C-alpha cells in the first residue's frame, strides 16, 4: 500500500536511510541521521512537495519524495525524485511509487 508520510514514520524511515548511510556512498552522508533530524527533513519537504511511503503489514518498506531541483526560475517546475527501499524489490510496486510521486509533484 502507498500513503502520504506521517512525522511518526521518521523512526522507520531512519532505519531505511541509515542502512544506506552505513553501507553505501549513495546518500553522500557519513553520519547516521537522527530521528529528530529526519522529522525535520520530512516537515521541510512536505511543506511544499510530496513524500510517500510504501508499506505492507503496517511496516514501511520504502519511501519516495520530491525536492527542488535547482533554485533558478528556469527550474521552478522541475523536481528531483528520491526513492529508498529496504526489504522490498518488487519492480511493480516501485513503478507504482514512482508514478504516484510524479503525479503528486505535478
N, C-alpha and C positions, 0 to 999 in steps of 0.2 A: 504494500500500500504506500501511497505517497501523500504527504500532507505538508503544510507550512511548518516551519520550525517554531519551537517554543523556547524561551530562555532557559527553562529547566532541562532542555536537551543538551546543554553545554557539557554535562558530565560525560555522556556517551560520545558526543562529538569530539571531546578531548581525547578519549581513548583511541578513536579512529585516527585523528590528526596526529597525535603524539607518536603513534605507531610509525607513521611516515617520517616524523622528525628524527626518531631514533634509528630507523633502518634505511633511509634513503636521503638523497640530496634534493628531492623534488620540491620541498617546502621552502628552501633557502633559509631555514632556521636551524640553529644548533641547540637551542634550549627548549625543553618542553613548554607548552603553553598551559597556564593555569586555568582552572575552571572560570574564575572571575574574568580573566583576560578574554576567554572565549565568549563569555556572556556579553562583554563589551563589543567584541567583533560582531556578534550576532545582532546586537542592537544597532550598531553602526550601519551594517548592510541593510537590515530590514526597515530602516528609516526611509529608504528610497527605493530599494530593489528587492527582488525575491530571494528567499533562502528556503529550500525544501529538504525534507528527509525521506528516505526510503526505509520502511520498517516492516518486519514480519514478527508475529507473536510478541508484540509490544517491545521489541528490541530494534534499535536503529542499526541498520546495516550499511548505510551510506548517506551522503548528503551532497547537495549541489547549491551553489549560489552564484549570483551575478554581481559584478562590481564594475565601477567605472573603468573604462579602458584608458583614456587619456583626458587631460583637462581642457585641451584646446577646443574651441567651438566646433570645429570640423568633426570632432568625435562625439558630440553630445548625444547622438543616437546609437552609439556603439557601447557594448559591454563585453567584459571578459567573463567567461563561464569557468567555474572551478568545480570539479567533481572528485570526491574521495569515497572509497568504499572499504569495507572490512568484512570479509567472510561472505561476500556476495559478488559473484562474477557472471551472473546470468545476463547475457547480452540483451535480451529483450527487455528486461527491467531497466537497464541503463539507457536504452533507447527511449523508454517512457520518461525517465527522469530528465534527460537532456531535452526532449521535446517539451516537457512541462516547464522547465526553467526558461526555455526560449520563448514560449508563449507568454509567460508571466512577465518577462523582461520587456516585451514589446508593447 
